[in-house]
Amino acid sequence: MTLTPVTADSALDICSRALILIGADPISSFDDGSTEALVCVNLYEDIVRTSLTNTRWRFSTNQKILNRLTNEPTGRYDQAYQLPSDNIMVHALTVNDNNIDYQLYGDKAFANTSTADVVIADYTFRTTEINFPSYFTIAVEFSLAVILASSIARDASLAQLMTVRADGAMAKARSLDSQQQTTRVLETTRFLTARRS
């Protein structure tokens, strides 16, 4: 039998590869009745969402104009805005490209803005597995392997090894992902002025 390598572009693929990392058999379905499937189906989504909020991933960041709500906040803020339904973490709210102060209350953002202001949110959303870059997929696989090593293999030393691998994979993924934007120029004027004084 010839095996052909494929990319992991589904939750099932990622869980199966995480199981392989700890020496367990892959699963063919989340409802196959096995302990492996039970653990994966219950923990996978939390692991992915935690990983997506680990940093401001370029592949899972979006902007959206927020809808102002007719009901104003009870106190301290002038306006309330509905957050996007796919939001899992807000990074910034802006008006005319300027960051504004805001506070999140459940699925709403409160801010001291006017009714004429257009408020834009920069936020992380839950993208699908097919859009995960390979470096992020590998980091998620190792993160899931940490849990599986404890719950399936019941091997503390293996869990510790997977933790080290997961941390390293996540750090490498953050580094690679950060290269997908314009390189920022370090402002040295302030440092040079302080040094010369």
C-alpha positions in Angstrom: 0.0 0.0 0.0 1.4 3.4 -1.0 0.7 6.4 1.3 0.6 9.9 -0.1 1.4 12.8 2.2 -1.4 15.3 2.5 -1.9 18.6 4.2 -3.9 18.8 7.4 -6.8 21.0 6.5 -9.5 19.8 8.8 -10.1 19.4 12.5 -10.0 15.6 12.1 -6.6 15.8 10.3 -5.1 17.9 13.0 -6.4 15.8 15.8 -5.1 12.6 14.1 -1.7 14.1 13.6 -1.6 15.2 17.3 -2.4 11.6 18.3 0.4 10.3 16.0 2.8 12.7 17.8 2.2 10.9 21.1 2.3 7.4 19.5 -1.4 6.8 19.4 -3.5 5.6 16.5 -5.2 8.3 14.4 -9.0 8.6 14.4 -11.2 8.3 11.4 -14.2 10.1 12.9 -15.1 12.2 16.0 -17.9 9.8 16.7 -16.1 6.5 16.4 -16.6 5.8 20.2 -12.9 5.8 21.1 -11.4 7.6 24.0 -9.1 9.4 21.5 -12.1 10.8 19.6 -13.9 11.7 22.9 -10.9 13.8 24.1 -10.4 15.4 20.7 -14.0 16.4 20.1 -14.2 18.0 23.6 -10.9 19.8 23.6 -10.0 20.6 20.0 -12.0 23.9 19.6 -10.7 25.3 22.9 -7.1 24.6 21.9 -7.6 26.2 18.5 -9.3 29.3 19.9 -6.6 29.7 22.6 -4.0 29.4 19.9 -5.7 32.0 17.7 -5.6 34.5 20.6 -2.0 33.7 21.4 -0.9 36.5 19.2 -2.3 38.8 16.5 -2.1 36.3 13.6 -2.2 38.0 10.1 -4.1 35.1 8.6 -6.9 35.4 11.2 -7.2 39.2 11.6 -9.9 41.3 10.0 -11.4 44.8 10.1 -15.1 45.7 10.2 -17.2 48.8 10.6 -19.2 48.4 13.8 -22.9 49.0 13.9 -23.9 51.6 16.5 -26.7 50.4 18.8 -29.7 52.6 19.5 -29.6 51.8 23.2 -26.9 53.9 24.8 -24.8 52.5 27.7 -26.2 53.0 31.1 -23.2 55.0 32.3 -19.7 56.3 31.6 -19.8 55.9 27.8 -21.7 57.7 25.1 -22.2 55.0 22.5 -22.5 51.2 22.2 -21.5 49.1 19.2 -22.2 45.5 18.3 -19.0 43.4 17.9 -18.7 41.2 14.8 -20.3 37.8 15.3 -17.1 36.0 14.3 -15.0 38.0 16.8 -12.9 36.1 19.3 -10.5 39.0 20.4 -10.6 42.7 19.7 -7.3 44.4 19.1 -8.3 48.0 18.5 -11.1 50.4 17.7 -10.4 53.4 15.5 -12.1 56.5 14.3 -10.5 58.3 11.3 -7.5 56.0 11.7 -6.9 57.0 15.3 -7.1 54.6 18.2 -9.9 55.3 20.6 -10.5 54.3 24.2 -13.1 51.6 24.6 -14.4 48.9 27.0 -15.9 45.6 26.1 -19.1 44.5 27.7 -20.1 41.0 26.5 -20.6 41.2 22.7 -20.6 45.0 22.7 -18.0 47.7 22.7 -18.7 51.0 24.6 -16.8 54.2 23.7 -17.1 58.0 24.0 -17.8 58.7 20.3 -20.4 60.8 18.5 -23.3 59.4 16.4 -21.5 60.6 13.3 -18.2 58.7 14.0 -17.5 55.6 11.9 -15.9 53.1 14.3 -13.8 50.3 12.8 -12.7 47.2 14.8 -9.5 45.3 14.2 -10.1 41.8 15.6 -9.2 38.1 15.5 -11.8 35.8 14.0 -12.1 32.0 14.0 -10.8 31.2 10.5 -11.3 27.7 9.1 -8.6 25.0 9.2 -8.1 25.2 5.4 -6.8 28.7 5.9 -4.3 27.8 8.6 -0.7 28.3 7.4 1.4 25.1 7.9 3.4 26.8 10.7 0.3 27.4 12.7 -1.2 23.9 12.0 2.0 22.3 13.4 1.9 24.6 16.5 -1.8 23.5 17.1 -0.9 19.9 16.7 1.8 20.1 19.3 -0.5 22.1 21.6 -3.1 19.4 21.3 -0.5 16.7 21.8 0.3 18.1 25.3 -3.3 17.4 26.4 -3.4 14.0 24.6 -0.1 12.9 26.3 -1.8 13.5 29.7 -5.2 12.2 29.0 -4.6 9.4 26.5 -1.0 8.2 27.0 -1.0 9.2 30.7 2.7 10.0 30.4 3.9 13.0 32.3 7.4 13.0 30.7 5.8 12.8 27.3 3.5 15.7 28.2 6.5 17.7 29.3 8.3 17.0 26.1 5.2 18.0 24.0 5.0 21.2 26.1 8.5 22.1 25.1 7.8 21.3 21.5 4.5 23.2 21.5 6.1 26.3 23.0 8.9 26.2 20.4 6.5 25.6 17.5 4.3 28.5 18.6 7.2 30.8 19.0 8.5 29.9 15.5 4.9 30.4 14.1 4.7 33.8 15.7 8.0 34.8 14.2 7.1 33.6 10.7 3.6 35.3 10.9 5.1 38.6 12.0 7.1 38.8 8.8 3.8 39.2 6.8 3.6 43.0 7.2 5.7 46.1 6.4 8.9 46.1 8.5 8.7 48.8 11.1 11.5 51.3 11.2 12.9 51.8 14.7 12.7 55.4 15.8 16.2 56.3 17.0 16.0 60.0 17.3 14.8 60.0 20.9 17.6 57.5 21.9 20.3 59.6 20.2 19.1 62.8 21.8 19.1 61.2 25.2 22.6 59.7 24.6 24.1 63.1 23.5 22.7 65.0 26.4 
